Amino acid sequence: MMKALLAALLGIGWALHSPGSVHAQSQAYPQKQPIKVVVPFPAGGPTDGMARIISEKLGTVLGQSIVIENRGGGAGGSIGAKFVAAAEPDGYTILMTPGGSLTTGPAVHPNIGYDPVKAFVPVCQLIETPLIIAVRPELPVKTMAELVAYAKANPGKVSWGTQGFGVAPHLLLELLKLDAGIDVVHVPYRGTAPMLSGILAAEVQVVADPSTTVLPHIQADKLRAIAIAGNVRHPKLPDVPTVVEAGYPKLQSPFWLGVVAPAGTPPDIIAKLNDAFRQALAAPETTARLETLGAKSKIGSPDDFRKMLADELALWSGVVQAAHIKAE
């Protein structure tokens, strides 16, 4: 009798921990609140602003509350990325990030603390917006050619501010230095807001920043846009040429935002998240709010995002090697 009872209990235990049981739990996703969206940069920057717009509609689609948790710091936002990499792979903790924590940061920092390919499962890319290269009004340059000529005539005297060591605009600068053969001083800040404060206070002379945050300062004549780091002109800056038109096609580097989940997250949860983000971005009110910031939806499949991440990691790893960038 006792043996039979023990066997029955063991059978229940195996059933509760069987793959079919796990599958049933993931099928019911999401069934608890909240879903935590980790943003690996401080509040007030482009990542945080767009994460809040998208997540507001995501909560409606999923019928669950969404909590934005800012965990800034580290190379390219690695502190927030490490937090998510160590989270339970159940779909309730995900990372919404630009390339800093997934491509440029790992390319610059070999000891970042995680392998971006092995630590995460891609969910989808979300949006894309161009980087705008802008300068202080008193800097005597109005084009990329003039900026390069001025930097060559004044080696080591032009300062370029970025959102941090190992973010995409930092490596964009390094690529320009390689491509044009110029000596420009890199000044990393801790995020977009302090970087923009820095250039407005004349601490630095040049920045490359998403249109979502730098455009108001350009429109207020506090900064001068000299190029769009893409192959299409910005609709609100029709007279500003692209880097392709300016003769620097290698500098095409749009700002993007995407979502990954911890490795081991069940495929059906990834599929549900992908579909939920697709619905959130398709909502007219979300589209309108993002377009006001100059951002456009660019959502695809998890495999599309996986390929894009692999291509970017290869590109920026090559730049880091060629520029002999050493992790700080």
CORQUIRA-V237186 format. One record per pair of residues at least 24 apart in sequence whose C-alpha atoms are under 8 Angstrom apart, sorted by sequence separation. I is the first residue (numbers start at 1). J is the second residue. D is the distance in Angstrom with one decimal. If there is no record, write none. Layout:
I_J_D ; I_J_D
This chain:
76_100_3.9 ; 77_101_5.0 ; 160_184_6.8 ; 162_186_7.4 ; 164_188_4.5 ; 165_189_7.8 ; 229_253_5.6 ; 230_254_6.3 ; 75_100_7.5 ; 76_101_4.9 ; 158_183_7.9 ; 159_184_6.0 ; 160_185_6.0 ; 161_186_6.1 ; 162_187_6.3 ; 163_188_6.0 ; 164_189_5.0 ; 229_254_6.5 ; 75_101_7.2 ; 158_184_5.3 ; 159_185_4.7 ; 160_186_5.1 ; 161_187_4.7 ; 162_188_4.9 ; 163_189_5.1 ; 164_190_5.4 ; 43_70_6.5 ; 78_105_7.3 ; 155_182_7.0 ; 156_183_5.3 ; 157_184_6.8 ; 158_185_6.1 ; 159_186_6.1 ; 160_187_5.9 ; 161_188_5.7 ; 162_189_6.0 ; 163_190_5.8 ; 164_191_6.2 ; 274_301_7.3 ; 42_70_5.8 ; 76_104_6.8 ; 77_105_7.5 ; 155_183_5.1 ; 156_184_5.2 ; 157_185_7.1 ; 159_187_6.7 ; 161_189_7.0 ; 163_191_4.4 ; 274_302_7.5 ; 35_64_7.1 ; 37_66_6.9 ; 39_68_6.9 ; 41_70_6.1 ; 42_71_6.8 ; 76_105_4.5 ; 85_114_7.7 ; 155_184_6.8 ; 156_185_5.9 ; 162_191_7.9 ; 163_192_5.1 ; 34_64_6.3 ; 35_65_6.4 ; 36_66_6.0 ; 37_67_6.0 ; 38_68_5.9 ; 39_69_6.0 ; 40_70_5.9 ; 41_71_6.0 ; 42_72_5.0 ; 75_105_5.3 ; 76_106_8.0 ; 152_182_5.7 ; 162_192_7.7 ; 33_64_5.9 ; 34_65_5.0 ; 35_66_4.9 ; 36_67_4.9 ; 37_68_4.9 ; 38_69_4.8 ; 39_70_4.9 ; 40_71_4.7 ; 41_72_3.9 ; 42_73_8.0 ; 75_106_7.8 ; 82_113_7.0 ; 151_182_6.1 ; 152_183_7.1 ; 163_194_7.9 ; 30_62_7.2 ; 32_64_7.4 ; 33_65_6.0 ; 34_66_5.5 ; 35_67_6.2 ; 36_68_6.1 ; 37_69_6.1 ; 38_70_6.0 ; 39_71_6.1 ; 40_72_4.6 ; 41_73_6.6 ; 82_114_6.8 ; 148_180_6.9 ; 151_183_6.7 ; 163_195_5.9 ; 270_302_8.0 ; 33_66_7.8 ; 34_67_6.4 ; 36_69_6.8 ; 38_71_6.8 ; 39_72_7.3 ; 40_73_7.0 ; 151_184_6.8 ; 162_195_6.3 ; 30_64_7.5 ; 75_109_6.9 ; 78_112_6.8 ; 85_119_5.6 ; 148_182_6.9 ; 161_195_6.3 ; 78_113_8.0 ; 85_120_6.5 ; 41_77_6.0 ; 40_77_4.8 ; 75_112_7.1 ; 161_198_7.7 ; 40_78_7.0 ; 161_199_7.3 ; 40_79_6.7 ; 41_80_7.8 ; 169_208_5.9 ; 40_80_4.4 ; 169_209_7.2 ; 39_80_6.7 ; 40_81_6.5 ; 38_80_6.5 ; 161_204_5.8 ; 160_204_5.8 ; 161_205_7.4 ; 210_254_7.9 ; 51_96_7.0 ; 159_204_5.1 ; 160_205_6.0 ; 161_206_6.2 ; 162_207_6.2 ; 210_255_6.1 ; 38_84_7.3 ; 158_204_7.9 ; 159_205_5.5 ; 160_206_4.6 ; 161_207_5.2 ; 162_208_7.1 ; 158_205_6.6 ; 159_206_6.4 ; 160_207_5.7 ; 161_208_7.9 ; 158_206_7.8 ; 47_97_6.8 ; 47_98_7.1 ; 38_93_7.2 ; 40_95_7.7 ; 35_91_7.5 ; 36_92_5.8 ; 37_93_6.1 ; 38_94_6.1 ; 39_95_6.3 ; 40_96_7.7 ; 35_92_4.5 ; 36_93_4.7 ; 37_94_5.2 ; 38_95_4.9 ; 39_96_5.5 ; 40_97_6.6 ; 109_166_7.6 ; 34_92_7.1 ; 35_93_6.1 ; 36_94_6.4 ; 37_95_5.8 ; 38_96_6.1 ; 39_97_6.1 ; 108_166_5.7 ; 35_94_7.9 ; 37_96_6.4 ; 107_166_7.8 ; 105_165_7.9 ; 30_91_7.9 ; 40_101_7.7 ; 105_166_4.7 ; 29_91_7.8 ; 104_166_5.6 ; 105_167_6.2 ; 104_167_5.7 ; 136_199_7.1 ; 26_90_7.5 ; 104_168_5.9 ; 136_200_7.7 ; 100_166_6.5 ; 136_202_7.3 ; 139_205_7.1 ; 100_167_4.7 ; 104_171_7.4 ; 99_167_7.2 ; 100_168_6.3 ; 99_168_6.7 ; 136_205_5.2 ; 135_205_5.5 ; 136_206_6.6 ; 135_206_4.4 ; 134_206_5.8 ; 135_207_6.5 ; 133_206_7.2 ; 134_207_5.5 ; 133_207_5.8 ; 134_208_6.3 ; 133_208_4.3 ; 134_209_8.0 ; 175_250_7.7 ; 176_251_7.0 ; 132_208_5.3 ; 133_209_6.7 ; 175_251_7.2 ; 131_208_5.9 ; 132_209_5.4 ; 131_209_5.0 ; 132_210_6.0 ; 131_210_4.3 ; 132_211_6.1 ; 172_251_6.4 ; 130_210_5.8 ; 131_211_6.1 ; 213_293_7.7 ; 129_210_6.4 ; 130_211_6.2 ; 172_253_7.2 ; 212_293_4.5 ; 129_211_6.7 ; 132_214_7.6 ; 142_224_7.6 ; 144_226_6.3 ; 211_293_7.0 ; 212_294_5.7 ; 129_212_7.5 ; 142_225_7.8 ; 143_226_5.0 ; 144_227_6.7 ; 211_294_6.1 ; 212_295_7.0 ; 134_218_7.9 ; 137_221_7.8 ; 142_226_5.6 ; 143_227_7.0 ; 211_295_8.0 ; 137_222_6.8 ; 168_253_7.7 ; 136_222_7.3 ; 137_223_5.6 ; 136_223_5.2 ; 137_224_5.7 ; 168_255_8.0 ; 76_164_6.7 ; 135_223_5.7 ; 136_224_6.3 ; 75_164_7.5 ; 76_165_6.6 ; 134_223_6.2 ; 135_224_5.2 ; 75_165_6.2 ; 76_166_5.1 ; 134_224_5.3 ; 135_225_6.5 ; 75_166_5.7 ; 76_167_4.9 ; 134_225_4.2 ; 135_226_7.3 ; 75_167_7.6 ; 133_225_5.9 ; 134_226_5.7 ; 132_225_6.6 ; 133_226_5.9 ; 134_227_7.3 ; 132_226_7.7 ; 133_227_5.3 ; 132_227_6.1 ; 133_228_6.2 ; 132_228_4.8 ; 133_229_6.9 ; 131_228_6.2 ; 132_229_5.9 ; 130_228_6.6 ; 131_229_5.3 ; 130_229_6.2 ; 131_230_7.5 ; 144_243_7.7 ; 130_230_6.3 ; 145_246_7.2 ; 144_246_6.4 ; 143_246_7.7 ; 130_234_7.8 ; 73_190_7.4 ; 131_253_6.8 ; 130_253_7.3 ; 131_254_5.5 ; 130_254_4.5 ; 131_255_6.0 ; 129_254_5.8 ; 130_255_5.7 ; 128_254_6.4 ; 129_255_5.3 ; 128_255_5.7 ; 129_256_6.4 ; 128_256_4.3 ; 127_256_5.6 ; 128_257_6.6 ; 126_256_7.3 ; 127_257_5.4 ; 125_256_7.5 ; 126_257_5.5 ; 127_258_7.2 ; 125_257_6.1 ; 126_258_5.0 ; 125_258_4.0 ; 126_259_7.3 ; 124_258_5.7 ; 125_259_6.3 ; 123_258_7.7 ; 124_259_5.6 ; 123_259_5.4 ; 124_260_7.2 ; 122_259_6.5 ; 123_260_5.1 ; 122_260_4.5 ; 123_261_6.8 ; 121_260_5.5 ; 122_261_6.5 ; 120_260_5.9 ; 121_261_5.2 ; 120_261_5.5 ; 121_262_6.0 ; 120_262_4.6 ; 121_263_5.2 ; 119_262_6.2 ; 120_263_4.4 ; 121_264_7.5 ; 119_263_5.2 ; 121_265_7.2 ; 175_319_6.4 ; 118_263_6.8 ; 171_316_7.1 ; 174_319_7.4 ; 178_323_6.8 ; 45_191_6.9 ; 46_192_7.4 ; 45_192_5.2 ; 123_270_5.8 ; 44_192_7.8 ; 45_193_5.9 ; 122_270_8.0 ; 123_271_7.6 ; 171_319_7.2 ; 175_323_7.8 ; 42_191_6.6 ; 44_193_6.4 ; 171_320_7.6 ; 174_323_6.7 ; 41_191_6.7 ; 123_273_6.9 ; 124_274_6.1 ; 123_274_5.7 ; 126_277_7.7 ; 126_281_7.8 ; 98_255_7.0 ; 99_256_7.1 ; 98_256_5.4 ; 99_257_7.4 ; 98_257_4.4 ; 97_257_5.4 ; 98_258_6.2 ; 96_257_6.8 ; 97_258_5.5 ; 96_258_5.6 ; 97_259_6.4 ; 96_259_4.5 ; 165_328_7.7 ; 46_210_7.3 ; 95_259_5.5 ; 96_260_6.8 ; 94_259_6.9 ; 95_260_5.4 ; 129_294_6.2 ; 46_212_6.2 ; 94_260_6.1 ; 95_261_6.2 ; 129_295_4.7 ; 46_213_6.1 ; 94_261_4.8 ; 128_295_5.7 ; 129_296_6.4 ; 45_213_7.2 ; 93_261_7.1 ; 94_262_7.1 ; 127_295_6.3 ; 128_296_5.5 ; 93_262_7.9 ; 127_296_5.4 ; 128_297_6.5 ; 91_261_6.8 ; 127_297_4.3 ; 128_298_6.3 ; 126_297_5.9 ; 127_298_4.8 ; 89_261_7.0 ; 126_298_5.4 ; 127_299_6.9 ; 89_262_5.1 ; 125_298_6.4 ; 126_299_4.9 ; 88_262_7.1 ; 89_263_6.4 ; 91_265_6.6 ; 125_299_5.2 ; 87_262_6.5 ; 89_264_5.5 ; 90_265_5.6 ; 124_299_6.2 ; 125_300_6.5 ; 85_261_7.7 ; 86_262_7.2 ; 89_265_4.3 ; 90_266_7.4 ; 124_300_6.0 ; 84_261_7.3 ; 85_262_5.0 ; 89_266_7.6 ; 124_301_5.9 ; 84_262_6.2 ; 85_263_7.2 ; 91_269_6.4 ; 123_301_7.3 ; 124_302_5.1 ; 90_269_7.7 ; 91_270_7.6 ; 123_302_4.8 ; 122_302_5.3 ; 124_304_7.6 ; 125_305_5.7 ; 122_303_7.4 ; 124_305_5.4 ; 123_305_7.3 ; 122_305_6.3 ; 122_306_5.9 ; 103_309_6.6 ; 107_313_6.5 ; 102_309_7.3 ; 106_313_7.9 ; 104_312_7.8 ; 103_312_6.1 ; 104_313_6.7 ; 107_316_6.1 ; 108_317_7.2 ; 47_257_7.2 ; 103_313_4.6 ; 107_317_4.7 ; 102_313_7.8 ; 104_316_5.9 ; 108_320_6.2 ; 103_316_7.2 ; 104_317_7.6 ; 107_320_6.7 ; 62_276_6.6 ; 61_276_6.1 ; 108_325_6.9 ; 109_326_7.7 ; 110_327_7.9 ; 58_276_6.4 ; 61_279_7.1 ; 108_326_7.0 ; 109_327_5.2 ; 58_277_6.2 ; 61_280_6.6 ; 108_327_5.9 ; 58_279_7.9 ; 58_280_5.2 ; 54_277_7.9 ; 57_280_5.2 ; 57_281_7.9 ; 55_280_7.9 ; 54_280_6.5 ; 57_283_7.8 ; 54_281_6.8 ; 57_286_7.2 ; 54_286_6.7 ; 53_286_6.8 ; 53_289_7.4 ; 53_290_7.6 ; 26_266_6.9 ; 29_269_6.7 ; 50_290_7.2 ; 27_268_6.9 ; 26_268_6.8 ; 27_269_7.4 ; 23_266_7.8 ; 26_269_6.1
